[in-house]
């Protein structure tokens, strides 16, 4: 049994029912607006009434009261995006048959808000991450404070001020560091005593308490205004946060926004608090480091090789490389003192390395400084020094000793120099002739500070003009390096090196030797290295 | 702003050729008195510290380097001349009023770098421009520099590197400064023609002369936040090269078979070449190695040596066969040297 074939539909069925069409349109969550070929609105759905009530049939869309849409129509654009009646709207145009067209407009307010919130959260996290890593970099107090003032601008505020009290010994005045938007770098200064009291919330923050953000009142904040750059403009709001740290507040952070900018919202405040707490911790760490470093520096300054004073009749140069540690102190040392007739020099090596050796080095140099005031003949002085060191408490038990060369120079009338050298078990100094000839000056003797009955000897050497005497510690000859990394630099290489720079002034000789030993070491660790070069001064 | 001193007395005099020649002549005679007089006379005639140090002392020092390079002057002559110039810089510095109002900078030479005169000149010109400058001197170990930075918190570090073979060390020092929050202004030919490798090792800026250094410090580089963009990572093959450095040097010296008294010099030269290879890979630029090898060849042949570099480069290729960048760079360098010959 056959059934009649259905008649093929010439085109998809459209609801002839205009009422149905109307209901479908009004049920949409988008606003739909159609126009005829001249751009006049022919139809709007219900959502249009909510989102774009300005549009009714008969409106000329190119001149409608929704500026973004009118512009889009005018420019023939396919989309528009605008803020309208407190909502975020996004519209798309679709052409219809017969030159007509339809605009579909969506309310994306919430979508946008979610995206904005996500971006804001991301930028906060990025800000804190960057701030955290920047604040962790420096161990220097001032630099950490400068970073604290610089980082919140412009993200959190248009200007940031750090108020802090300089570590003692110092005045009691509030110090400030400012960074304002557009400035090339942070600026520091000292405020008046009134500053702390006159700014509401500042004294509290310096005590560690937080206050809410407040509007800028010119009358109240005149003292603070003087700290802002003149070109800053009118401030709007400020937020003060304590820079908390384990040892109490390290200061206070004042964030200032210009009058045109929105105030601080709750999230901004949380972020500012978090940031200033991190900054406080970083400053506290830097302060702690500063105290330690200061101690180390005081120790170091008393131990580092001195700037050599001018000595009549001779030119001198010293060179020094401490065994690896960042304190740059060790067991080798040299000293030069001018005397009535010329000068006195000493070069020594305290056994051991590191802080232990450094302490003994300090004692040897102190004793030498004192004893040379009463005794300036080298052999007598070295004996005296031995007694002094040996008598020091615990010296024998530690079994530490020092090798030393002690020389006294006197000018000869012909321009040469006579040097009397007393030795305490130290490598012999080398005499360098201008023609490259090298002679070892035998001195000998026993180390000082180890034996009550130590014997010391004295030698005399005469430097003609152009001749040079080099005293050095065994760190030079025992530097291990070279192609195999285990060979010692040795006296032969030292002599060759000296021959190659014969006739040069002491400074150039010492520099060249340090360079050669450094190249020999090729980055390997080494013992302390010290050297002292002396030659007769030019008559010129 | 060039770091020049303001208000010279009378019509300012420029450093002219006569002064340059007279100065070179006093270096040739190792005459510190004469050299100092020339420099101080120019200052009295209205030249600025930058004029005297950059246009006279630095210019002549380049000539001194050239004379050493071409073998006209011995190492000793070069050292004597440099020493005289150092005394001159000291004397000029003694005439400069200290008006440190701008901030604090630290001048250091990369570890292993002993040519401190150029750095000294930069330090004095920057000082004359109103900065407080701490001159840490030649060959500053990285750990000393870092401990100094933490103790004093300067605004910037000026780092001098004359030889590109020290670039890896320079990079490590710059990294150390950056991690202490201090930006680095690089200077010296070691950072490449026009400083092309300075950014790759993390320097915030590069300057050619002492005047550039003073100008760069004037820029907005140096807020507390900005240590410049991070260094470019590049290939890590240089690490492998450095690890095998000693082995490569021994192999190359064995292949060269030099007379015993020169074996150590050769070993040092080869070690520098390997350093240059590592540096070239670090900054991804074979030109670093090509230029350095060309310079070494020049030094060696100027002293009457036969061309040796090709043998050394061949040994390196053999030793580093499994490292593609190294082989590539070494091949390019051998071709370039063959082209020069």
Interface residues (C-beta under 8 A of the other chain):
Chain A: X134 X137 X138 X139 X140 X141 X142 X143 X146 X147 X149 X150 X151 X179 X184 X185 X186 X289 X290 X293 X297 X324 X325 X326 X327 X328 X482 X483 X484 X485 X500 X501 X502 X503 X504 X505 X507 X508 X511 X512 X514 X515 X518 X519 X522 X523 X540
Chain B: X33 X75 X76 X79 X80 X82 X83 X86 X111 X112 X114 X138 X139 X141 X143 X144 X146 X147 X149 X150 X151 X152 X153 X178 X179 X180 X181 X182 X220 X222 X223 X224 X225 X246 X249 X250 X253 X263 X264 X267 X268 X271
